[in-house]
């Protein structure tokens, strides 16, 4: 592996972050420092932790940062559920982002499994 930019999961997470920014543009303005900020930080955290982990020297450290990214994906999933039940935006648009998040999470878990099995 050359850099984090070579990882499919990193590229998918950047696309996810872009989509989160797009969908939250339609949220009520009073959520600018609430749910909008939380969701955007969560999406950025996923991709940032993948990048930081890939730059580490050991597989153990890389896995640690990938696990942090999985945690951020769980937070973002919860925030999207809240946005859905409070009807912050078009539910179809939000569902598409949630599907992307599910894909990224599955990719993260697969990469973690692969890295752990190569360690053994």
PyMOL commands that place a pseudoatom at each C-alpha (Angstrom):
pseudoatom trace, name=CA, resn=UNK, resi=1, chain=A, elem=C, hetatm=0, pos=[0.000, 0.000, 0.000]
pseudoatom trace, name=CA, resn=UNK, resi=2, chain=A, elem=C, hetatm=0, pos=[1.291, 3.434, -0.909]
pseudoatom trace, name=CA, resn=UNK, resi=3, chain=A, elem=C, hetatm=0, pos=[-0.988, 5.837, 0.979]
pseudoatom trace, name=CA, resn=UNK, resi=4, chain=A, elem=C, hetatm=0, pos=[-4.468, 6.081, 2.416]
pseudoatom trace, name=CA, resn=UNK, resi=5, chain=A, elem=C, hetatm=0, pos=[-5.586, 7.470, -0.944]
pseudoatom trace, name=CA, resn=UNK, resi=6, chain=A, elem=C, hetatm=0, pos=[-5.010, 4.008, -2.442]
pseudoatom trace, name=CA, resn=UNK, resi=7, chain=A, elem=C, hetatm=0, pos=[-7.662, 2.494, -0.156]
pseudoatom trace, name=CA, resn=UNK, resi=8, chain=A, elem=C, hetatm=0, pos=[-11.147, 1.980, -1.604]
pseudoatom trace, name=CA, resn=UNK, resi=9, chain=A, elem=C, hetatm=0, pos=[-12.638, 2.520, 1.856]
pseudoatom trace, name=CA, resn=UNK, resi=10, chain=A, elem=C, hetatm=0, pos=[-10.948, 5.913, 2.141]
pseudoatom trace, name=CA, resn=UNK, resi=11, chain=A, elem=C, hetatm=0, pos=[-12.303, 7.010, -1.250]
pseudoatom trace, name=CA, resn=UNK, resi=12, chain=A, elem=C, hetatm=0, pos=[-15.786, 5.762, -0.323]
pseudoatom trace, name=CA, resn=UNK, resi=13, chain=A, elem=C, hetatm=0, pos=[-15.611, 7.627, 2.984]
pseudoatom trace, name=CA, resn=UNK, resi=14, chain=A, elem=C, hetatm=0, pos=[-14.673, 10.877, 1.213]
pseudoatom trace, name=CA, resn=UNK, resi=15, chain=A, elem=C, hetatm=0, pos=[-17.727, 10.413, -1.023]
pseudoatom trace, name=CA, resn=UNK, resi=16, chain=A, elem=C, hetatm=0, pos=[-19.810, 9.779, 2.101]
pseudoatom trace, name=CA, resn=UNK, resi=17, chain=A, elem=C, hetatm=0, pos=[-18.526, 12.989, 3.713]
pseudoatom trace, name=CA, resn=UNK, resi=18, chain=A, elem=C, hetatm=0, pos=[-19.407, 14.929, 0.555]
pseudoatom trace, name=CA, resn=UNK, resi=19, chain=A, elem=C, hetatm=0, pos=[-22.912, 13.450, 0.615]
pseudoatom trace, name=CA, resn=UNK, resi=20, chain=A, elem=C, hetatm=0, pos=[-23.374, 14.304, 4.295]
pseudoatom trace, name=CA, resn=UNK, resi=21, chain=A, elem=C, hetatm=0, pos=[-22.412, 17.911, 3.562]
pseudoatom trace, name=CA, resn=UNK, resi=22, chain=A, elem=C, hetatm=0, pos=[-24.905, 18.018, 0.684]
pseudoatom trace, name=CA, resn=UNK, resi=23, chain=A, elem=C, hetatm=0, pos=[-27.821, 16.487, 2.613]
pseudoatom trace, name=CA, resn=UNK, resi=24, chain=A, elem=C, hetatm=0, pos=[-27.281, 18.676, 5.686]
pseudoatom trace, name=CA, resn=UNK, resi=25, chain=A, elem=C, hetatm=0, pos=[-27.478, 21.850, 3.563]
pseudoatom trace, name=CA, resn=UNK, resi=26, chain=A, elem=C, hetatm=0, pos=[-31.250, 21.400, 3.544]
pseudoatom trace, name=CA, resn=UNK, resi=27, chain=A, elem=C, hetatm=0, pos=[-31.529, 21.048, 7.350]
pseudoatom trace, name=CA, resn=UNK, resi=28, chain=A, elem=C, hetatm=0, pos=[-33.122, 23.890, 9.326]
pseudoatom trace, name=CA, resn=UNK, resi=29, chain=A, elem=C, hetatm=0, pos=[-30.698, 26.764, 9.972]
pseudoatom trace, name=CA, resn=UNK, resi=30, chain=A, elem=C, hetatm=0, pos=[-31.160, 26.434, 13.741]
pseudoatom trace, name=CA, resn=UNK, resi=31, chain=A, elem=C, hetatm=0, pos=[-29.363, 23.080, 13.479]
pseudoatom trace, name=CA, resn=UNK, resi=32, chain=A, elem=C, hetatm=0, pos=[-26.186, 24.677, 12.142]
pseudoatom trace, name=CA, resn=UNK, resi=33, chain=A, elem=C, hetatm=0, pos=[-24.374, 24.216, 15.454]
pseudoatom trace, name=CA, resn=UNK, resi=34, chain=A, elem=C, hetatm=0, pos=[-26.302, 21.101, 16.440]
pseudoatom trace, name=CA, resn=UNK, resi=35, chain=A, elem=C, hetatm=0, pos=[-27.049, 18.117, 14.272]
pseudoatom trace, name=CA, resn=UNK, resi=36, chain=A, elem=C, hetatm=0, pos=[-25.491, 19.587, 11.104]
pseudoatom trace, name=CA, resn=UNK, resi=37, chain=A, elem=C, hetatm=0, pos=[-22.143, 20.152, 12.807]
pseudoatom trace, name=CA, resn=UNK, resi=38, chain=A, elem=C, hetatm=0, pos=[-22.236, 16.755, 14.539]
pseudoatom trace, name=CA, resn=UNK, resi=39, chain=A, elem=C, hetatm=0, pos=[-23.007, 14.857, 11.353]
pseudoatom trace, name=CA, resn=UNK, resi=40, chain=A, elem=C, hetatm=0, pos=[-20.348, 16.677, 9.365]
pseudoatom trace, name=CA, resn=UNK, resi=41, chain=A, elem=C, hetatm=0, pos=[-17.729, 16.110, 12.064]
pseudoatom trace, name=CA, resn=UNK, resi=42, chain=A, elem=C, hetatm=0, pos=[-18.651, 12.425, 12.211]
pseudoatom trace, name=CA, resn=UNK, resi=43, chain=A, elem=C, hetatm=0, pos=[-18.293, 11.981, 8.466]
pseudoatom trace, name=CA, resn=UNK, resi=44, chain=A, elem=C, hetatm=0, pos=[-14.963, 13.810, 8.431]
pseudoatom trace, name=CA, resn=UNK, resi=45, chain=A, elem=C, hetatm=0, pos=[-13.799, 11.758, 11.419]
pseudoatom trace, name=CA, resn=UNK, resi=46, chain=A, elem=C, hetatm=0, pos=[-14.352, 8.500, 9.529]
pseudoatom trace, name=CA, resn=UNK, resi=47, chain=A, elem=C, hetatm=0, pos=[-12.154, 9.470, 6.607]
pseudoatom trace, name=CA, resn=UNK, resi=48, chain=A, elem=C, hetatm=0, pos=[-9.576, 11.226, 8.795]
pseudoatom trace, name=CA, resn=UNK, resi=49, chain=A, elem=C, hetatm=0, pos=[-9.101, 8.199, 11.038]
pseudoatom trace, name=CA, resn=UNK, resi=50, chain=A, elem=C, hetatm=0, pos=[-8.615, 5.939, 8.021]
pseudoatom trace, name=CA, resn=UNK, resi=51, chain=A, elem=C, hetatm=0, pos=[-5.916, 8.306, 6.754]
pseudoatom trace, name=CA, resn=UNK, resi=52, chain=A, elem=C, hetatm=0, pos=[-4.222, 8.634, 10.132]
pseudoatom trace, name=CA, resn=UNK, resi=53, chain=A, elem=C, hetatm=0, pos=[-4.231, 4.891, 10.713]
pseudoatom trace, name=CA, resn=UNK, resi=54, chain=A, elem=C, hetatm=0, pos=[-2.781, 4.174, 7.281]
pseudoatom trace, name=CA, resn=UNK, resi=55, chain=A, elem=C, hetatm=0, pos=[0.117, 6.501, 8.097]
pseudoatom trace, name=CA, resn=UNK, resi=56, chain=A, elem=C, hetatm=0, pos=[1.014, 4.601, 11.271]
pseudoatom trace, name=CA, resn=UNK, resi=57, chain=A, elem=C, hetatm=0, pos=[3.946, 2.229, 11.452]
pseudoatom trace, name=CA, resn=UNK, resi=58, chain=A, elem=C, hetatm=0, pos=[2.215, -0.871, 12.718]
pseudoatom trace, name=CA, resn=UNK, resi=59, chain=A, elem=C, hetatm=0, pos=[-0.819, -2.908, 11.743]
pseudoatom trace, name=CA, resn=UNK, resi=60, chain=A, elem=C, hetatm=0, pos=[-2.000, -2.780, 15.360]
pseudoatom trace, name=CA, resn=UNK, resi=61, chain=A, elem=C, hetatm=0, pos=[-2.078, 1.021, 15.248]
pseudoatom trace, name=CA, resn=UNK, resi=62, chain=A, elem=C, hetatm=0, pos=[-3.818, 0.990, 11.868]
pseudoatom trace, name=CA, resn=UNK, resi=63, chain=A, elem=C, hetatm=0, pos=[-6.511, -1.347, 13.210]
pseudoatom trace, name=CA, resn=UNK, resi=64, chain=A, elem=C, hetatm=0, pos=[-6.968, 0.927, 16.245]
pseudoatom trace, name=CA, resn=UNK, resi=65, chain=A, elem=C, hetatm=0, pos=[-7.717, 3.927, 14.014]
pseudoatom trace, name=CA, resn=UNK, resi=66, chain=A, elem=C, hetatm=0, pos=[-10.014, 1.859, 11.811]
pseudoatom trace, name=CA, resn=UNK, resi=67, chain=A, elem=C, hetatm=0, pos=[-11.944, 0.883, 14.948]
pseudoatom trace, name=CA, resn=UNK, resi=68, chain=A, elem=C, hetatm=0, pos=[-12.236, 4.569, 15.843]
pseudoatom trace, name=CA, resn=UNK, resi=69, chain=A, elem=C, hetatm=0, pos=[-13.617, 5.149, 12.326]
pseudoatom trace, name=CA, resn=UNK, resi=70, chain=A, elem=C, hetatm=0, pos=[-16.189, 2.387, 12.930]
pseudoatom trace, name=CA, resn=UNK, resi=71, chain=A, elem=C, hetatm=0, pos=[-17.188, 4.167, 16.137]
pseudoatom trace, name=CA, resn=UNK, resi=72, chain=A, elem=C, hetatm=0, pos=[-17.642, 7.414, 14.238]
pseudoatom trace, name=CA, resn=UNK, resi=73, chain=A, elem=C, hetatm=0, pos=[-19.763, 5.597, 11.682]
pseudoatom trace, name=CA, resn=UNK, resi=74, chain=A, elem=C, hetatm=0, pos=[-22.031, 4.369, 14.484]
pseudoatom trace, name=CA, resn=UNK, resi=75, chain=A, elem=C, hetatm=0, pos=[-22.378, 7.912, 15.782]
pseudoatom trace, name=CA, resn=UNK, resi=76, chain=A, elem=C, hetatm=0, pos=[-23.204, 9.184, 12.291]
pseudoatom trace, name=CA, resn=UNK, resi=77, chain=A, elem=C, hetatm=0, pos=[-25.748, 6.393, 11.831]
pseudoatom trace, name=CA, resn=UNK, resi=78, chain=A, elem=C, hetatm=0, pos=[-27.473, 7.436, 15.051]
pseudoatom trace, name=CA, resn=UNK, resi=79, chain=A, elem=C, hetatm=0, pos=[-27.454, 11.090, 14.021]
pseudoatom trace, name=CA, resn=UNK, resi=80, chain=A, elem=C, hetatm=0, pos=[-29.026, 10.160, 10.691]
pseudoatom trace, name=CA, resn=UNK, resi=81, chain=A, elem=C, hetatm=0, pos=[-31.730, 8.232, 12.552]
pseudoatom trace, name=CA, resn=UNK, resi=82, chain=A, elem=C, hetatm=0, pos=[-32.431, 11.350, 14.609]
pseudoatom trace, name=CA, resn=UNK, resi=83, chain=A, elem=C, hetatm=0, pos=[-32.568, 13.470, 11.437]
pseudoatom trace, name=CA, resn=UNK, resi=84, chain=A, elem=C, hetatm=0, pos=[-35.022, 10.975, 9.971]
pseudoatom trace, name=CA, resn=UNK, resi=85, chain=A, elem=C, hetatm=0, pos=[-37.416, 10.827, 12.952]
pseudoatom trace, name=CA, resn=UNK, resi=86, chain=A, elem=C, hetatm=0, pos=[-37.346, 14.616, 13.337]
pseudoatom trace, name=CA, resn=UNK, resi=87, chain=A, elem=C, hetatm=0, pos=[-37.987, 15.028, 9.596]
pseudoatom trace, name=CA, resn=UNK, resi=88, chain=A, elem=C, hetatm=0, pos=[-35.011, 17.333, 9.010]
pseudoatom trace, name=CA, resn=UNK, resi=89, chain=A, elem=C, hetatm=0, pos=[-34.894, 16.600, 5.286]
pseudoatom trace, name=CA, resn=UNK, resi=90, chain=A, elem=C, hetatm=0, pos=[-36.142, 14.440, 2.439]
pseudoatom trace, name=CA, resn=UNK, resi=91, chain=A, elem=C, hetatm=0, pos=[-36.150, 10.856, 3.782]
pseudoatom trace, name=CA, resn=UNK, resi=92, chain=A, elem=C, hetatm=0, pos=[-35.138, 9.409, 0.392]
pseudoatom trace, name=CA, resn=UNK, resi=93, chain=A, elem=C, hetatm=0, pos=[-32.027, 11.570, 0.276]
pseudoatom trace, name=CA, resn=UNK, resi=94, chain=A, elem=C, hetatm=0, pos=[-31.145, 10.598, 3.831]
pseudoatom trace, name=CA, resn=UNK, resi=95, chain=A, elem=C, hetatm=0, pos=[-31.686, 6.908, 3.075]
pseudoatom trace, name=CA, resn=UNK, resi=96, chain=A, elem=C, hetatm=0, pos=[-29.196, 7.066, 0.196]
pseudoatom trace, name=CA, resn=UNK, resi=97, chain=A, elem=C, hetatm=0, pos=[-26.576, 8.529, 2.521]
pseudoatom trace, name=CA, resn=UNK, resi=98, chain=A, elem=C, hetatm=0, pos=[-27.379, 5.871, 5.107]
pseudoatom trace, name=CA, resn=UNK, resi=99, chain=A, elem=C, hetatm=0, pos=[-26.802, 3.166, 2.469]
pseudoatom trace, name=CA, resn=UNK, resi=100, chain=A, elem=C, hetatm=0, pos=[-23.402, 4.699, 1.681]
pseudoatom trace, name=CA, resn=UNK, resi=101, chain=A, elem=C, hetatm=0, pos=[-22.578, 4.717, 5.373]
pseudoatom trace, name=CA, resn=UNK, resi=102, chain=A, elem=C, hetatm=0, pos=[-23.517, 1.039, 5.639]
pseudoatom trace, name=CA, resn=UNK, resi=103, chain=A, elem=C, hetatm=0, pos=[-21.191, 0.254, 2.716]
pseudoatom trace, name=CA, resn=UNK, resi=104, chain=A, elem=C, hetatm=0, pos=[-18.311, 2.197, 4.279]
pseudoatom trace, name=CA, resn=UNK, resi=105, chain=A, elem=C, hetatm=0, pos=[-18.851, 0.471, 7.632]
pseudoatom trace, name=CA, resn=UNK, resi=106, chain=A, elem=C, hetatm=0, pos=[-18.836, -2.951, 5.989]
pseudoatom trace, name=CA, resn=UNK, resi=107, chain=A, elem=C, hetatm=0, pos=[-15.645, -2.053, 4.123]
pseudoatom trace, name=CA, resn=UNK, resi=108, chain=A, elem=C, hetatm=0, pos=[-14.022, -0.911, 7.372]
pseudoatom trace, name=CA, resn=UNK, resi=109, chain=A, elem=C, hetatm=0, pos=[-14.963, -4.133, 9.151]
pseudoatom trace, name=CA, resn=UNK, resi=110, chain=A, elem=C, hetatm=0, pos=[-13.657, -6.174, 6.212]
pseudoatom trace, name=CA, resn=UNK, resi=111, chain=A, elem=C, hetatm=0, pos=[-10.342, -4.318, 6.220]
pseudoatom trace, name=CA, resn=UNK, resi=112, chain=A, elem=C, hetatm=0, pos=[-10.023, -4.792, 9.977]
pseudoatom trace, name=CA, resn=UNK, resi=113, chain=A, elem=C, hetatm=0, pos=[-10.660, -8.535, 9.615]
pseudoatom trace, name=CA, resn=UNK, resi=114, chain=A, elem=C, hetatm=0, pos=[-8.127, -8.787, 6.813]
pseudoatom trace, name=CA, resn=UNK, resi=115, chain=A, elem=C, hetatm=0, pos=[-5.449, -6.896, 8.730]
pseudoatom trace, name=CA, resn=UNK, resi=116, chain=A, elem=C, hetatm=0, pos=[-6.020, -8.960, 11.873]
pseudoatom trace, name=CA, resn=UNK, resi=117, chain=A, elem=C, hetatm=0, pos=[-5.875, -12.256, 9.993]
pseudoatom trace, name=CA, resn=UNK, resi=118, chain=A, elem=C, hetatm=0, pos=[-2.589, -11.218, 8.334]
pseudoatom trace, name=CA, resn=UNK, resi=119, chain=A, elem=C, hetatm=0, pos=[-1.141, -10.470, 11.786]
pseudoatom trace, name=CA, resn=UNK, resi=120, chain=A, elem=C, hetatm=0, pos=[-1.793, -13.958, 13.092]
for i in range(1, 120): cmd.bond("trace and resi %d" % i, "trace and resi %d" % (i + 1))
show_as sticks, trace
zoom trace
